[in-house]
Amino acid sequence: MNPLLRTVAGLGTGWVAARGLAVASRLQAGHGETAAAKVHSRRSFTRNAALGASAVVLTQLGVTFGLLMWPHKTGAFGGDIPVGADNIPGVGEEPFRHQAGKFYLVRNEDGIQALYWKCVHLGCTVPWNAGTSHFQCPCHGSIFDVNGSRTGGPATRRLDRMPITVKEDGSITVTTNPNTIEEAAGRTDYLPTDATPYP
């Protein structure tokens, strides 16, 4: 939420609360009450005013916290991402890195894969190391080859893959929805069926 809008909303609710408490004080101020009744009325009013003010503040904090924690979609990750044919690497070439989609496109004789760049060990981003021709996690040292197979480190499986749809013009669509990411449960190696055939 816009900070200015939050400030205006806070001032508005504070004004409403103050007006409500003023009305409540007038209602509680009776005529012809005894001194003991007046003291009791003042105590009740003070207690009710403190509880009301606390309720207003807690409500504002709750709404602000809720807005802060509400997930906001940023970037393209989570949807279908089109990739043009000119961005698809050739067989044996370095992976194409798609920043917004959080994946690498790799290609071999069997086809193409969209490898999710999140390490399967503890979730660090795994960069491509051109010097060693491997994906190497900077956090705990897990190593994956160009096809996503685990070749070293604490990771227990190969890199996860994202579904690919190939179009007639050679472009593709990669589905980056976390619910559709394909995990190779317990499997560390690459199989030809992991790749999507590409002309």
N, C-alpha and C positions, 0 to 999 in steps of 0.2 A: 504494500500500500504506500502511496505517496506520503512522505513525511509531513507535508503541509496539510494534507487531508486528515492524517492521524491527529495532528495538533488541533485542527478545527473540530474534529469529532470529540476529542477529549474535553475541549473547552465547552462544547455544546452539552455534553452529558454532565459535566460539572455544574453548569448553569441550571440544567433541569433538576439535578439533585438538590442544589441549593434552594431553588424555588419550592420543591416538594417538601424539604425540611422546614422552610419558613411557614408553609401552610400547615404542616403538622404541628408546629409550635403554637400557632394561633388556635388550632382546634383543642390542644391540650391545656391552654391557658383558660381556665374557667373563672367565673365571677363568683365572689362570695365564698371562696374556699378557705378552709382553716389553714393555719401556718404549716401544720404537719402534712396536709394534703398538697400544699404548694411545693413543699420540699420533695415529697414523693413524685409529684408531677415533673419537677425539674430533673430528678434523677432518671425517671423513665424517659423523658425527652433526651437527656444526654446519652443514655444507653442506646436508645433507638437511633439517634443521630450518628453515633459512632458505628453502630452496626450497618446503617444505611451507607455511610461513607465507605466503610470497608467493603461492602458488597459492590459498590460502584467501582472502586479501584480494582478489586479482584476480577470483576467482569471485563474491565478494560484490559487488564493484563492477560486474561484468558483469550480474548478476541485477538489481541496483538500476537500472542504466542501461536494461536491457531493459524493466523495469516502467515507468520514467519515459517511455520513448519509445513505449510501447504506446498506440495510439490509443483514446481513450475517447469514446464518442458523447455529446455534450452537446446538449440541446435537441432540437427536432423536425427540424432540417435533415437531409436525407438520406433521409427517408421520405415517405409520402403524408400530406398535411396537409389536413384538411377545413376549408372556409371556409363559414360560413353565408350565406344569401341577403341578410341584413341588412347584411353587410359589403362587398357588391359595389357599387362606385360606379355612379352613373347616368352616362349618356352626357354627356360634357363636364365631369364633376365631377373633383375632385382624386383622384389615385391613393390606393388603400388600401394602407397599409404593413403587412406582416406581419413582425414582428420575428423570431420564431423560425424562420420559413421562409426569411428573407432574400430576399423578393421584394415587388414592388409589383403590385397588381391595377389595370389600366387598362381603360377601356371606351370604345368608340366605336360607330358605327353598324354596323360589321361583326361586333362581338362583344367578347370580353374576351381580355386577355393577362396572363400572369404573368411580369413582367420581372424577371430575376435582377438584384439591385442591385450586383453586382460589375462594376466598370468593365472593359471589354474591352481597355483599353490595358495597365494594369499591376496590375489587381486591387483598386484602392481601392473602398471603399463609396461609392456615388453617391447623394447625398440629393436629394429633390425640393425645388426652390426655388419656393415659392408666389408669390414676387414677380415672377419672370420666366416662370413656368409651364413650366419646363424641369427636367430632371435635369442637375445640373452637378457634375462630379467636382472635389473640392477639391484633389486632388493635382497634376494637370497640366492642368486646365481643359477636358477633353472635355465637350461639351454634347450632350444628347439631348432630343428633343421628347417629348411625352406618349405617343406611340406607340412610343418606343424608337429612332427614327431618329437617326443621328448628324448633328448640324447644325454642329459645330465641334470644334476641338481635335485632338489627336494620335491619337485612337482611329481604327482602320481599318475598323470595322464597327458595325452597330447593336447595341443591347443584346441579350443572349441571353435566350431564353424558356424557360419550364418548361411541360411538358405539363399540360393541364387536362382533367378529366372533369366534364361537367355532369350533375347529377342532376335527377330529375323535380320535386323540391320547390324547385328554384332554387338549391340549394347546390352547391358544386363541390368537387372534390378536386384539389389541386396536387401533382404528383410532383416532389419536390426532390432526387431522387437525382442527383448530379453527372454520372453516366454517361448520363442521359437529357436533360440540358439541351441545347436546340436552338440551335446556333450558325448565324448567317447568314454563312457564309464569304465575306468580301470584299464583302458587300452592306451598304450604309449606309442604304438607304431602307426604308420600311414598305410592305408589300403586304397587300391585304385578306385573303389566305390566311394571314397570320400570326396573325390573331385566331381564337379558337374561338367559333363562333356561340353566342349566348346569348339566351334568350327575352325 
